[in-house]
Amino acid sequence: MAGRVHRCSHGPGRQPTRPTDFRSAIGSVGRKMMTHLVGGRWYTTAQLADVLGIDSSSLRRWRTANPPCGPAYVRVSPRVVKYSAADVEEWLQSLRTDPTKAAA
């Protein structure tokens, strides 16, 4: 379309840098991490809030806190945030309190 202005987060006149090979982009992280990130279960903010029984605004507030708190997340785009089930599980395990150890 003639006269249409391209607006993107990388700014006008600049092209985003994208490696030609995805494996080279992940560097030392390796294939195991790539498989985990791509093949695992992912939640939206609303879905995770429902699973945790909290309001989605809590997750948003935790993401914008300084320093951020809550489970790790991936910002897929300026408006889309995803949470890995593995990261949520790890975060919940870090919050776990064992009553027998807490009483000691």
C-alpha positions in Angstrom: 0.0 0.0 0.0 1.5 3.3 -1.1 1.9 5.9 1.6 1.6 3.5 4.5 4.1 4.1 7.3 5.8 1.1 9.0 5.6 1.4 12.7 7.5 -1.1 14.8 9.3 -1.2 18.1 12.7 -1.2 16.4 12.2 2.4 15.2 11.9 4.1 11.9 14.5 3.3 9.3 16.1 0.5 11.3 15.5 -3.2 10.6 15.5 -5.6 13.5 18.5 -7.9 13.7 17.6 -11.5 13.1 20.2 -14.2 12.8 19.7 -16.5 9.9 20.1 -19.6 12.0 17.9 -19.9 15.1 20.4 -22.2 16.8 23.2 -19.5 16.6 20.8 -17.0 18.2 20.5 -19.0 21.4 24.3 -19.4 21.7 25.4 -21.3 24.8 21.9 -21.9 26.0 21.8 -25.0 23.8 19.2 -27.2 22.3 17.8 -28.5 25.5 16.7 -25.0 26.6 15.3 -24.3 23.1 13.2 -27.5 23.2 11.9 -26.6 26.7 10.9 -23.1 25.7 9.2 -24.1 22.5 7.6 -27.4 23.5 6.4 -26.6 27.0 3.0 -25.4 28.3 2.5 -21.6 28.2 -0.1 -19.4 30.0 -1.4 -16.0 29.2 -1.7 -13.5 32.1 -5.4 -14.3 32.4 -4.9 -18.0 32.3 -2.2 -18.0 34.9 -4.3 -15.8 37.2 -7.1 -18.2 36.9 -4.9 -21.2 37.7 -3.4 -19.4 40.8 -6.8 -18.0 41.9 -5.6 -14.4 41.8 -6.6 -11.3 39.9 -4.7 -10.8 36.6 -3.8 -7.3 37.9 -1.6 -8.9 40.5 0.6 -10.5 37.9 0.8 -7.2 36.0 1.7 -5.4 39.2 4.4 -8.0 40.0 5.9 -7.6 36.5 6.2 -3.8 36.8 7.4 -3.8 40.4 11.0 -2.6 41.0 12.5 -5.1 41.4 10.1 -7.4 39.5 8.7 -10.2 41.5 6.4 -13.2 40.7 7.1 -15.9 38.1 9.5 -15.4 35.2 7.8 -14.4 32.0 8.5 -13.8 28.3 7.3 -10.6 26.6 6.4 -11.9 23.2 5.3 -8.4 22.0 4.6 -5.1 23.7 1.1 -6.4 24.5 1.6 -10.2 24.9 3.2 -11.8 27.9 3.5 -15.6 28.4 4.4 -17.6 31.4 6.1 -21.0 31.1 4.5 -23.7 33.2 8.0 -24.9 34.3 8.9 -21.3 35.4 5.7 -21.0 37.4 6.3 -24.4 39.0 9.8 -23.3 40.0 8.5 -20.0 41.4 5.8 -21.8 43.4 8.4 -24.3 44.8 10.5 -21.3 45.9 7.5 -20.0 47.9 6.8 -23.3 49.5 6.9 -23.5 53.3 7.3 -26.8 55.0 5.5 -26.5 58.4 7.7 -29.0 60.1 10.8 -27.0 59.2 9.2 -23.6 59.8 8.3 -24.7 63.4 11.9 -25.6 64.2 
